[in-house]
Amino acid sequence: MAERPNYSNNSQTLVVEADSFDFEAVEQINGHATVVRFQLKNPEVKAGDVLLVLSGGDIHFHGMIGIISDDGSAVATDRRGSLLPASTVQ
C-alpha cells in the first residue's frame, strides 16, 4: 500500500550565514541573486519552507524553497529584496 501524502501546513525556516552559504545564482536582477540553487544538507527541509540568509543582523536573502531535486540540491526565490551578489558564488 502506498504511503499517504503528507500535506503539512507548517513550514519551517532554514537560517544560514551569508559567509558560509554556497550557492549558484540561477537568476539575477541588478547584480543581486534572485533565484539560487544550493546543496541542501538538512533532510527535514521540504519545498514550501523558507530560506533566510543572514549577514550578522542583516537579511541578505529571504525566499521560498520551491524545488528540491533528487540530487539534494534546492532552489529558492527572493525577487523583491535579495542582497546576495549574483557574480560572487561563495
MARTORPA-635033 format. One record per atom (N, C-alpha, C): residue number from 1; chain; x, y, z. Coordinates in steps of 0.001 Angstrom, whole numbers, plus 524288, in hexadecimal, padded with zeros to 5 digits. Layout:
<nodes>
NUM,A,X,Y,Z
...
</nodes>
This chain:
<nodes>
1,A,80347,7FB6B,80000
1,A,80000,80000,80000
1,A,80379,804DA,80000
2,A,80239,80896,7FCD6
2,A,80546,80D6A,7FC6C
2,A,80486,810C4,80145
3,A,8089C,813BF,8027E
3,A,80836,81756,806EB
3,A,80484,81BCA,80597
4,A,801BD,81D92,8097F
4,A,7FE45,82209,808B8
4,A,8018F,826F5,80850
5,A,80019,82A8E,804EF
5,A,802F8,82F7B,80487
5,A,802BA,8327D,809AA
6,A,806E4,83553,80AD0
6,A,80715,8388E,80F80
6,A,80679,83E3C,80DDD
7,A,801E8,84058,80EAB
7,A,800DF,845C7,80D4F
7,A,8012D,84918,8123F
8,A,805DA,84A2A,813DD
8,A,806AB,84D2A,818A3
8,A,805AF,852F1,817A0
9,A,802E4,8556D,81B26
9,A,801F4,85B04,81AB8
9,A,80631,85E2A,81D63
10,A,809DA,85B92,81FD4
10,A,80DF6,85E3F,822B1
10,A,812E9,85E6C,81F71
11,A,814CF,86319,81E88
11,A,819D3,86394,81BDF
11,A,81DE0,86510,81FEC
12,A,822BB,863F7,81EAD
12,A,82700,8655A,82227
12,A,82AB2,868FE,81F50
13,A,82E27,86B6B,8223F
13,A,831E9,86F11,8200A
13,A,8375B,86CD4,8209D
14,A,83A21,86C86,81C3F
14,A,83F93,86ADE,81C2A
14,A,842E3,86FCD,81C52
15,A,845E2,87086,82087
15,A,8490D,87535,8213E
15,A,84EC3,873D3,82064
16,A,8516F,876CA,81CEF
16,A,85702,875FA,81BED
16,A,859CE,87B3B,81BF8
17,A,85ED1,87B15,81D25
17,A,86217,87FC4,81D0D
17,A,863F8,880BC,8177C
18,A,863DF,88590,815CB
18,A,86579,886F9,8107B
18,A,86B1B,88559,80F66
19,A,86E8E,885C7,81351
19,A,87413,88478,81294
19,A,874F5,87EB9,8114D
20,A,87184,87B56,81312
20,A,87243,875BD,81238
20,A,86E48,8736D,80E6D
21,A,86B3B,876BA,80BCF
21,A,86726,874E1,80849
21,A,8695B,87428,802D4
22,A,869A6,86F3B,80110
22,A,86B67,86DF6,7FBC3
22,A,86698,86D94,7F844
23,A,86694,87092,7F410
23,A,86208,870A5,7F0A9
23,A,863A3,871D3,7EB11
24,A,86006,870B0,7E78A
24,A,86087,87228,7E209
24,A,85C0D,875E6,7E0DE
25,A,85D43,87A61,7DEA3
25,A,85930,87E1A,7DD1E
25,A,856B9,87C2C,7D80C
26,A,851D1,87AB5,7D843
26,A,84EF5,878D4,7D3B5
26,A,84CAF,87D73,7D0B4
27,A,84AC0,8815D,7D393
27,A,848CD,88639,7D142
27,A,84ABC,88ABE,7D493
28,A,84B44,88F50,7D20C
28,A,84D02,893EE,7D4E5
28,A,84A6D,898C7,7D2B3
29,A,849F5,89CB0,7D60A
29,A,84804,8A1D8,7D47E
29,A,84BAD,8A5DD,7D6E3
30,A,84DBF,8A94A,7D395
30,A,8513F,8AD75,7D560
30,A,855C4,8AB72,7D8B4
31,A,857DE,8A6EE,7D740
31,A,85C64,8A4D1,7D9FF
31,A,85B35,8A1CF,7DEF2
32,A,85636,8A13C,7E040
32,A,854B4,89E4B,7E4E4
32,A,85219,8992C,7E344
33,A,853AD,894F2,7E5CD
33,A,85174,88FCE,7E4A8
33,A,84BD7,88F98,7E69B
34,A,8482E,88EA0,7E319
34,A,842AC,88E5A,7E493
34,A,840AA,888C0,7E4C6
35,A,84339,88545,7E1EC
35,A,84213,87FB1,7E225
35,A,84748,87CF3,7E2EB
36,A,8479B,879B2,7E6FE
36,A,84C82,8770F,7E83E
36,A,84BB2,8712E,7E888
37,A,84FCC,86E5C,7E701
37,A,84FF3,868AB,7E7A9
37,A,85433,8678D,7EBAF
38,A,85307,86435,7EF5D
38,A,856BE,862F8,7F37F
38,A,85613,85D4D,7F524
39,A,85A1B,85B33,7F7A3
39,A,859F8,855D3,7F97C
39,A,85724,855AB,7FEBA
40,A,8532F,8528D,7FF0E
40,A,85015,85216,803CD
40,A,8527E,84DE8,80745
41,A,853DB,84F5B,80C06
41,A,85678,84BBE,80F9A
41,A,852D4,849B1,813D6
42,A,84E21,84BC9,8142F
42,A,84A65,84A38,81830
42,A,845D5,8475A,81596
43,A,84561,84236,8167C
43,A,84133,83F3D,813EA
43,A,83BB9,8409D,815DC
44,A,83B4F,8438B,81A18
44,A,8363A,8451A,81C2C
44,A,833DB,849AD,81924
45,A,8371B,84C84,81630
45,A,83543,85105,81331
45,A,83255,84F14,80E63
46,A,82E01,851AF,80D30
46,A,82ACE,8500A,808BC
46,A,8292C,854C8,80581
47,A,82740,853C4,800DA
47,A,82535,85800,7FD9A
47,A,820DF,85ABF,8009C
48,A,820EC,85FEA,8005E
48,A,81D32,8630C,8034C
48,A,81F94,86571,80828
49,A,82420,8636F,809BF
49,A,826EE,865C8,80E21
49,A,829A5,86ABB,80C49
50,A,82BB4,86DBC,80FF0
50,A,82E09,872CB,80EC5
50,A,833E9,87298,80F95
51,A,836D2,874F3,80BFB
51,A,83C78,8759A,80C82
51,A,83D7E,87B32,80E37
52,A,8405A,87BCC,81288
52,A,841C5,880EB,81499
52,A,847B5,88123,81500
53,A,84A23,884A5,811FA
53,A,84FD1,88548,81202
53,A,8510A,88A63,814CE
54,A,85415,889FC,81907
54,A,8555C,88E82,81C40
54,A,85B22,88FCE,81BF5
55,A,85C44,894CC,81C5B
55,A,8619D,896AA,81D13
55,A,86175,899FB,82201
56,A,86305,89798,8265A
56,A,86246,89A32,82B5D
56,A,85C73,89AA3,82C51
57,A,85A90,89F62,82D0E
57,A,854FE,8A03D,82DD2
57,A,85222,8A1D2,828E5
58,A,854EF,8A21F,8247F
58,A,85292,8A3D2,81F90
58,A,85093,89F2E,81C69
59,A,84BE7,89FB4,81A51
59,A,849A7,89BAB,816F4
59,A,84B98,89C93,81169
60,A,84E47,898A1,80F30
60,A,85038,89904,809D7
60,A,84CCC,89615,805F7
61,A,849CC,89250,807DB
61,A,8465D,88F4C,8046F
61,A,84210,88D0B,807D9
62,A,83D36,88D89,8060E
62,A,838BA,88B69,808E1
62,A,834EE,88976,804C7
63,A,834EC,88458,803E3
63,A,831AC,88256,7FFB3
63,A,82FB1,87CDC,800A9
64,A,82BD9,87B6C,7FD96
64,A,82969,8764E,7FDF1
64,A,82C9C,87240,7FAFB
65,A,82D47,86DB2,7FD68
65,A,82FB6,86940,7FACA
65,A,82B76,866AF,7F785
66,A,82C3E,866AC,7F267
66,A,82831,864BD,7EEF0
66,A,82937,85F61,7ECB4
67,A,82E36,85DFB,7EC32
67,A,82F9C,85907,7E9BD
67,A,833E2,85673,7ECF1
68,A,83343,85165,7EDE6
68,A,83778,84E40,7F027
68,A,83841,849AC,7EC7A
69,A,83CEF,84953,7EA3A
69,A,83E1D,8454D,7E65F
69,A,83FEA,84047,7E900
70,A,83FD3,83C08,7E601
70,A,84196,836FE,7E7FB
70,A,84757,8370A,7E981
71,A,84A6C,83A86,7E722
71,A,85004,83AC5,7E85C
71,A,85124,83DD8,7ED5D
72,A,84D0E,83FBB,7EFFB
72,A,84DBD,84288,7F4E5
72,A,84E52,84865,7F456
73,A,84DEC,84A5E,7EF88
73,A,84E31,85007,7EED8
73,A,848B6,85252,7EF4A
74,A,84888,85746,7F0D5
74,A,84386,859F2,7F174
74,A,843CD,85F35,7EEB7
75,A,83F4C,86136,7ED35
75,A,83EE8,86651,7EAAF
75,A,83B40,869B3,7EDF4
76,A,83D0F,86E80,7EF0E
76,A,839E0,8723A,7F203
76,A,839A5,8775D,7EF0A
77,A,83575,87A4A,7EFDF
77,A,8347E,87F20,7ECFD
77,A,8336A,883A9,7F0B1
78,A,8362C,88813,7EFB2
78,A,8353D,88D04,7F278
78,A,83595,8914E,7EE5C
79,A,83137,892AC,7EBFE
79,A,8313A,89671,7E7B0
79,A,83095,89C12,7E981
80,A,82FED,89CF6,7EE88
80,A,82ECC,8A248,7F053
80,A,83310,8A4D7,7F383
81,A,83629,8A1E4,7F673
81,A,839C7,8A48D,7F9EF
81,A,83F18,8A20E,7FA6F
82,A,84091,89EC7,7F6B3
82,A,84588,89C0D,7F71E
82,A,84A23,89FCF,7F6FD
83,A,84DD0,89EE9,7FA86
83,A,852C1,8A1C4,7FA8A
83,A,85757,89E2C,7F95D
84,A,85640,89933,7F81D
84,A,85A78,89595,7F6CD
84,A,85CD9,8971B,7F196
85,A,861FD,89798,7F156
85,A,86477,898FF,7EC5E
85,A,86419,89484,7E878
86,A,86245,895AD,7E3CC
86,A,861A1,891A7,7DFCA
86,A,866CE,88FEB,7DD81
87,A,86A96,89366,7DD4F
87,A,86F90,8921F,7DACD
87,A,8734E,88F46,7DE62
88,A,8724C,88F46,7E36C
88,A,875CB,88CBE,7E720
88,A,87332,887DE,7E934
89,A,874D1,88368,7E72C
89,A,872E5,87E79,7E93C
89,A,876A1,87CEF,7ED85
90,A,874B2,87CAA,7F246
90,A,8780A,87BCB,7F6D2
90,A,87907,87619,7F7A9
</nodes>
